[in-house]
Amino acid sequence: MKNKIVLQKFIANSGYCSRRKAEEAIKYKEVTVNGELAELGQRVDVDDEVKINGERLGLAKKRIYIKLNKPEGYVCSNRRFRGEKNIFDLVDVKDRLFAVGRLDKNSRGLVLLTNDGELTQKLTHPKFEHKKIYEIEVEGKINENNIKNVINNFKNGIDVGDNDGVVKVKEIKFLDKNKFKIILTEGKKRQIRRMFKEIGFNVKDLARIGIGNLTIGNLKKGEWKYLSEKEVINLLGD
């Protein structure tokens, strides 16, 4: 008897998307198994015909792990938009990959690209509390009172609206001049920019320098490289 696995895990293992995105696709009736609409929790094996929006999936042949220093002006999306620069244009890899921990178009820094759906689930789901580390520079004058106000608000929580309500950061530290170091374990869309805006500051520069125990290292803007064996082991075990 062949070993069957849960459908959403099969989809994640195929490299098509993360496990969470796979669950959403099943819920929205975008997935079929052997021509029939799929159900959450359904079990499949390698001989089953699994399709998402008509595209047949197979298990990824090898796991790929890449770190990229994303420049400003690039979007983190598997969808292509006319006139938009995409991070996948920077990476010379034919395999289907997806980004772990997206950055908005105007932000820069570390992005992890992989076809390992299980790792993506582990690094992005809030319950695992994996750290994402940022360095932020804001516009305007920063004095001692500003510093205290920013730190207190970010730790206690700021209502950013748009159904996201009150959000907090895990850690925040003033570096120098107009710069802060911030650590998130759960992030909403453009959370840091929105938090600063609510207390009267615009973000001039936002760079992610770490995901879990993975750091950006000496990668220049637009550069990428495969993770070392040690980096992969540390990331998987984090």
C-alpha positions in Angstrom: 0.0 0.0 0.0 1.3 3.4 -0.9 1.8 6.1 1.7 -0.7 8.8 1.5 -0.3 12.3 2.9 -2.7 15.1 3.6 -3.5 17.1 0.5 -2.4 20.5 1.7 1.0 19.0 2.7 1.3 17.4 -0.8 0.7 20.8 -2.4 3.3 22.4 -0.1 5.8 19.7 -0.9 5.2 20.3 -4.6 6.7 23.8 -4.3 3.5 25.4 -5.6 2.8 27.4 -2.5 2.9 27.3 1.3 0.6 25.0 3.3 -1.5 27.9 4.5 -2.0 29.1 0.9 -2.8 25.5 -0.1 -5.6 25.4 2.6 -7.0 28.6 1.2 -7.0 27.2 -2.4 -8.8 24.1 -1.2 -11.4 26.2 0.6 -11.9 28.4 -2.5 -12.5 25.2 -4.6 -9.5 25.8 -6.8 -8.1 22.3 -6.2 -9.2 19.0 -7.8 -8.0 15.4 -7.1 -8.6 13.0 -10.0 -11.1 15.4 -11.5 -13.1 15.9 -8.3 -13.2 19.0 -6.1 -10.8 18.5 -3.2 -11.6 18.7 0.5 -9.4 19.9 3.4 -7.7 16.9 5.1 -8.1 14.6 2.1 -5.2 12.2 1.6 -3.4 11.6 -1.7 -0.4 9.8 -3.1 2.0 10.4 -5.9 -0.2 8.7 -8.5 -3.2 10.9 -7.8 -3.8 13.8 -10.2 -3.8 16.9 -8.1 -4.5 20.2 -9.9 -4.8 23.8 -8.8 -6.7 26.0 -11.3 -6.1 23.3 -13.9 -2.3 23.1 -13.4 -1.2 19.6 -12.4 1.2 19.3 -9.5 4.0 16.9 -8.8 6.4 16.6 -5.9 9.4 18.8 -6.1 12.5 16.8 -7.0 14.9 18.7 -4.7 14.7 21.3 -2.1 16.0 24.7 -3.0 16.9 27.5 -0.5 18.1 30.9 -1.7 18.6 34.2 0.1 18.2 37.4 -1.8 19.0 41.0 -1.0 15.8 42.6 -2.4 16.3 46.1 -3.8 13.6 48.8 -3.5 11.2 48.9 -6.4 10.7 45.1 -6.7 7.5 43.2 -5.8 7.5 39.9 -3.9 4.9 37.9 -5.8 4.5 34.8 -8.0 2.0 36.8 -10.0 3.3 39.0 -12.8 2.1 42.5 -13.3 2.8 44.5 -16.5 5.4 47.2 -15.8 6.3 45.9 -12.4 9.8 44.6 -11.5 9.7 41.2 -9.8 12.2 39.6 -7.4 12.1 36.4 -9.4 13.6 38.3 -12.3 16.8 38.6 -10.2 17.2 34.9 -9.6 18.4 32.6 -12.4 16.5 29.5 -11.3 14.0 27.6 -13.4 12.3 25.8 -10.6 9.1 27.3 -9.2 9.9 29.1 -5.9 8.0 31.3 -3.5 9.0 34.0 -1.1 9.1 33.5 2.6 8.2 36.7 4.4 7.4 39.2 1.7 8.6 42.8 1.7 6.6 45.6 0.2 7.7 47.3 -3.0 9.5 50.2 -1.3 11.3 48.1 1.3 14.6 46.2 0.8 16.6 43.4 2.4 16.5 39.7 3.1 14.0 37.5 1.4 14.2 33.7 1.5 13.1 31.9 -1.7 12.3 28.2 -1.6 10.2 25.4 -2.9 9.9 23.9 0.6 6.3 24.5 1.6 6.6 23.0 5.1 9.5 25.3 5.9 7.5 28.3 4.6 4.6 27.3 6.9 7.0 27.0 9.9 8.6 30.4 9.3 5.5 32.4 8.5 2.8 31.0 10.9 2.4 33.2 14.0 2.3 30.3 16.4 6.0 29.4 15.7 7.0 33.0 16.7 10.0 33.2 14.3 11.8 36.5 14.4 12.1 38.9 11.5 14.6 41.6 12.2 14.5 45.1 10.6 16.5 48.3 10.6 14.3 51.4 10.0 15.2 55.0 9.4 12.5 57.6 9.8 12.2 61.2 8.6 12.1 64.2 10.9 13.9 65.1 14.0 14.4 62.5 16.7 14.9 63.7 20.3 14.8 61.9 23.7 11.1 62.4 24.0 10.5 61.1 20.5 12.5 58.0 21.3 10.6 57.2 24.4 7.3 57.8 22.7 8.1 55.5 19.8 9.4 52.7 22.0 6.5 52.9 24.5 3.9 52.9 21.7 5.5 50.1 19.7 5.7 47.9 22.8 2.2 48.7 24.2 0.5 48.5 20.8 -0.8 50.9 18.1 -4.2 50.8 16.4 -3.4 50.8 12.7 -7.0 50.3 11.6 -8.1 48.5 8.4 -9.5 45.6 10.5 -6.0 44.8 11.9 -6.6 46.7 15.1 -3.9 47.0 17.7 -0.5 45.6 16.7 2.8 45.4 18.7 6.4 44.5 18.1 8.4 41.9 19.9 11.4 44.2 20.5 12.4 47.7 19.6 15.7 49.5 20.1 17.0 53.0 19.2 20.2 52.7 17.3 21.4 56.2 16.5 20.3 59.4 14.7 16.9 58.4 13.2 17.3 54.7 13.2 15.6 51.9 15.1 16.0 48.1 15.2 12.7 46.2 15.3 11.9 42.5 15.8 8.5 41.1 14.7 7.2 37.5 15.3 3.9 38.3 13.6 3.4 40.9 11.0 0.5 42.5 9.3 0.8 44.1 5.8 3.1 47.1 5.9 2.8 47.0 9.7 6.0 48.9 10.6 5.3 51.8 8.2 1.7 52.0 9.4 2.7 52.0 13.1 5.2 54.9 12.5 2.6 56.8 10.5 0.1 56.6 13.3 2.5 58.4 15.7 3.5 61.0 13.2 6.6 59.6 11.4 7.2 58.6 7.9 9.6 55.7 7.2 12.5 56.8 5.0 14.2 53.4 4.7 13.1 49.9 5.8 15.6 47.0 5.5 15.1 43.4 6.8 18.4 42.0 8.0 17.3 38.6 9.4 14.7 35.9 9.3 15.0 33.4 12.2 18.7 32.7 12.5 19.4 33.5 8.8 21.1 36.8 8.2 21.6 38.8 5.1 25.4 38.7 5.4 27.4 40.6 2.9 25.0 40.3 0.0 24.7 43.4 -2.1 21.4 44.8 -3.4 20.0 42.5 -6.1 22.5 39.7 -5.3 21.4 36.1 -4.3 23.0 32.8 -3.4 22.1 29.3 -2.3 22.1 28.8 1.4 25.1 26.9 2.8 24.5 23.4 4.3 25.0 24.9 7.7 22.4 27.7 7.1 19.9 25.2 5.9 20.4 22.9 8.9 20.1 25.9 11.3 17.0 27.2 9.5 15.3 23.8 9.5 16.1 23.3 13.1 15.3 26.8 14.3 
